[in-house]
């Protein structure tokens, strides 16, 4: 069909309404790119598909569909042996969860006499993998955080890290409360600058404490030093 006729029919407005109804990114993209068809066989098949969908909704209500992204870029990353970040892994888990939900919706309590051959071909292609889905959801807490027990090695590393941090804090506490250095300290607190544990030292005494200066206060009266022993 020529574009001028499509415009006269305001087909684009119909697509806008349909796209707004869609929940997933994949559905929205498909809706935006729909084109009218004048092939009788194709149209009849699409009408049968629509009839089956209406029948399914009447029988089982609307399926639970939650928002999910188009993971085509993730598939390409995996095919090229690339590595997925936390956010991408969570998107994979979300798609697997959606797939399992839809498959369960269609196949649970299905009446053998209730035949939907066209929709059956779609639902049968849904891929599920409970093991992968559960592992991702267990190990990836959010797009910035991997769970401590995601692996034995990570748990061991984080325990050592925590122990080391406590040791550093203990040494710094001894440092700022010692009779030798307390007079040089601006405040009796331990803070972090540039991801390093530091102590606030009065500017005029900065040469009295051997270490690395990681920051200076806005007023210039305090320097934040990481003692060389730390």
C-alpha positions as CSV (number, residue, x, y, z in Angstrom):
1,X,0.0,0.0,0.0
2,X,1.3,3.4,-1.0
3,X,2.4,5.7,1.9
4,X,-0.1,8.4,0.9
5,X,-3.0,6.1,1.5
6,X,-1.5,4.9,4.8
7,X,-1.2,8.5,5.9
8,X,-4.9,9.2,4.9
9,X,-6.0,6.2,7.0
10,X,-4.0,7.7,9.9
11,X,-2.4,4.3,10.3
12,X,0.5,5.9,12.2
13,X,-2.0,7.0,14.9
14,X,-3.2,3.5,15.3
15,X,0.4,2.3,15.7
16,X,0.9,5.0,18.4
17,X,-2.0,3.7,20.4
18,X,-0.9,0.1,20.0
19,X,2.7,0.9,21.0
20,X,1.5,2.7,24.1
21,X,-0.4,-0.5,25.1
22,X,2.7,-2.7,24.7
23,X,4.7,-3.4,27.9
24,X,8.0,-4.8,26.7
25,X,10.6,-3.0,24.5
26,X,10.4,-5.8,22.0
27,X,6.7,-5.4,21.7
28,X,6.9,-1.7,21.3
29,X,9.5,-2.0,18.5
30,X,7.5,-4.6,16.7
31,X,4.4,-2.4,16.9
32,X,6.1,0.7,15.6
33,X,7.3,-1.2,12.5
34,X,4.0,-2.8,11.5
35,X,2.8,-2.3,7.9
36,X,-0.6,-3.0,6.3
37,X,-0.8,-6.2,4.3
38,X,-2.8,-6.9,1.2
39,X,-1.9,-10.6,0.8
40,X,-5.2,-12.5,1.4
41,X,-3.6,-15.6,2.9
42,X,-1.4,-13.6,5.3
43,X,-4.4,-11.5,6.4
44,X,-6.6,-14.6,7.0
45,X,-3.8,-16.2,9.0
46,X,-3.4,-13.0,11.1
47,X,-7.1,-12.9,11.7
48,X,-7.1,-16.5,12.9
49,X,-4.2,-15.6,15.2
50,X,-6.1,-12.7,16.6
51,X,-9.2,-14.9,17.1
52,X,-7.1,-17.5,19.0
53,X,-5.6,-14.7,21.2
54,X,-9.1,-13.4,22.1
55,X,-10.2,-17.0,22.9
56,X,-7.2,-17.5,25.1
57,X,-7.8,-14.3,27.0
58,X,-11.5,-15.2,27.5
59,X,-10.5,-18.6,28.9
60,X,-7.4,-17.6,31.0
61,X,-7.6,-13.8,31.4
62,X,-4.8,-11.5,30.4
63,X,-1.3,-13.0,30.9
64,X,1.1,-11.4,33.4
65,X,3.6,-9.4,31.3
66,X,6.1,-7.2,33.0
67,X,8.5,-4.6,31.4
68,X,11.6,-6.0,29.9
69,X,14.3,-4.7,27.5
70,X,15.2,-5.9,24.1
71,X,18.2,-8.2,24.8
72,X,19.4,-8.5,21.2
73,X,22.6,-6.7,22.0
74,X,23.2,-9.2,24.9
75,X,22.8,-12.1,22.5
76,X,25.3,-10.6,20.2
77,X,27.8,-10.0,23.1
78,X,27.5,-13.7,24.1
79,X,27.8,-14.9,20.5
80,X,31.1,-13.0,20.3
81,X,32.3,-14.5,23.6
82,X,32.0,-11.1,25.3
83,X,31.4,-10.5,29.0
84,X,28.1,-9.3,30.5
85,X,27.9,-6.7,33.2
86,X,25.5,-6.8,36.2
87,X,22.8,-4.9,34.4
88,X,22.8,-7.2,31.3
89,X,22.7,-10.3,33.5
90,X,19.7,-8.9,35.3
91,X,18.0,-8.3,32.0
92,X,18.7,-11.9,31.0
93,X,17.1,-13.1,34.3
94,X,14.1,-10.9,33.7
95,X,13.6,-12.3,30.2
96,X,13.9,-15.8,31.5
97,X,11.4,-15.1,34.3
98,X,8.9,-13.6,31.7
99,X,9.4,-16.6,29.4
100,X,8.7,-19.0,32.3
101,X,5.6,-16.9,33.4
102,X,4.1,-17.0,29.9
103,X,4.8,-20.7,29.4
104,X,3.2,-21.5,32.7
105,X,0.2,-19.3,31.8
106,X,-0.3,-21.2,28.5
107,X,0.4,-24.8,29.5
108,X,-1.0,-25.0,33.0
109,X,-4.5,-26.5,33.2
110,X,-4.7,-26.6,29.4
111,X,-7.8,-28.4,28.1
112,X,-6.9,-30.9,25.4
113,X,-10.0,-29.9,23.5
114,X,-8.9,-26.3,23.5
115,X,-6.7,-26.1,20.4
116,X,-4.9,-22.9,19.4
117,X,-2.4,-24.1,16.7
118,X,-1.0,-20.7,15.8
119,X,-0.4,-19.5,19.4
120,X,0.9,-23.0,20.3
121,X,3.7,-22.5,17.8
122,X,4.7,-19.3,19.6
123,X,4.4,-20.5,23.2
124,X,6.3,-23.8,22.3
125,X,9.3,-21.7,21.2
126,X,9.6,-19.9,24.6
127,X,13.0,-20.8,26.2
128,X,13.3,-21.2,30.0
129,X,16.2,-22.0,32.1
130,X,15.4,-22.0,35.9
131,X,19.0,-22.8,36.9
132,X,20.5,-19.8,35.1
133,X,17.7,-17.5,36.2
134,X,18.0,-18.5,39.9
135,X,21.8,-18.2,39.8
136,X,21.7,-14.7,38.4
137,X,19.0,-13.6,40.9
138,X,21.0,-15.1,43.7
139,X,24.4,-13.7,42.8
140,X,23.5,-10.3,41.3
141,X,21.8,-8.1,43.9
142,X,21.5,-5.0,41.7
143,X,23.4,-3.5,38.8
144,X,26.2,-2.3,41.1
145,X,26.4,-5.2,43.6
146,X,27.5,-8.8,43.4
147,X,26.5,-10.9,46.4
148,X,29.3,-12.0,48.8
149,X,28.5,-15.7,48.3
150,X,28.4,-15.5,44.5
151,X,31.5,-17.7,44.6
152,X,33.7,-19.2,47.3
153,X,36.6,-17.1,46.0
154,X,34.7,-13.8,46.2
155,X,33.5,-14.6,49.7
156,X,37.1,-15.3,50.8
157,X,38.4,-12.1,49.2
158,X,35.7,-9.9,50.8
159,X,36.4,-11.5,54.2
160,X,40.1,-10.7,53.8
161,X,39.2,-7.2,52.7
162,X,37.0,-6.6,55.7
163,X,39.6,-7.9,58.0
164,X,42.2,-5.7,56.4
165,X,40.0,-2.6,56.7
166,X,39.4,-3.3,60.4
167,X,43.2,-3.6,60.9
168,X,43.8,-0.3,59.1
169,X,41.1,1.5,61.2
170,X,42.5,0.0,64.4
171,X,46.0,1.3,63.5
172,X,44.7,4.7,62.6
173,X,42.8,5.0,65.8
174,X,45.9,4.2,67.8
175,X,47.7,6.8,65.7
176,X,45.3,9.7,66.2
177,X,45.0,9.0,70.0
178,X,48.7,8.5,70.6
179,X,50.5,11.1,72.8
180,X,53.1,11.5,70.0
181,X,50.7,12.5,67.3
182,X,47.4,13.7,68.8
183,X,48.6,17.3,69.0
184,X,49.0,17.3,65.2
185,X,45.5,16.0,64.5
186,X,42.7,18.4,63.5
187,X,39.9,16.0,64.6
188,X,39.9,12.6,66.1
189,X,38.2,10.8,63.2
190,X,39.1,8.6,60.3
191,X,37.8,9.4,56.9
192,X,38.2,8.4,53.3
193,X,39.7,10.4,50.4
194,X,40.3,9.0,46.9
195,X,39.3,5.5,48.3
196,X,42.1,5.6,50.9
197,X,41.8,5.8,54.7
198,X,43.2,9.1,55.9
199,X,43.4,11.3,59.0
200,X,42.8,15.1,59.2
201,X,46.0,16.8,60.1
202,X,46.5,20.5,60.9
203,X,48.2,22.1,57.9
204,X,51.1,23.6,59.9
205,X,52.0,20.1,61.1
206,X,51.7,18.2,57.8
207,X,55.5,17.6,57.7
208,X,55.4,16.0,61.1
209,X,53.5,12.9,59.8
210,X,55.2,10.9,57.1
211,X,52.6,9.9,54.5
212,X,50.7,10.8,51.4
213,X,48.4,13.8,51.1
214,X,45.2,12.8,49.4
215,X,43.2,16.0,49.9
216,X,43.1,19.4,51.4
217,X,40.1,21.1,53.0
218,X,38.4,24.1,51.3
219,X,39.9,26.4,53.9
220,X,43.3,24.9,53.5
221,X,43.7,24.5,57.2
222,X,43.4,20.7,57.1
223,X,45.3,18.1,55.0
224,X,44.1,14.5,54.8
225,X,47.1,12.2,55.1
226,X,47.4,8.5,54.7
227,X,50.3,7.6,57.1
228,X,53.1,5.7,55.3
229,X,52.8,2.9,57.8
230,X,49.2,2.3,56.5
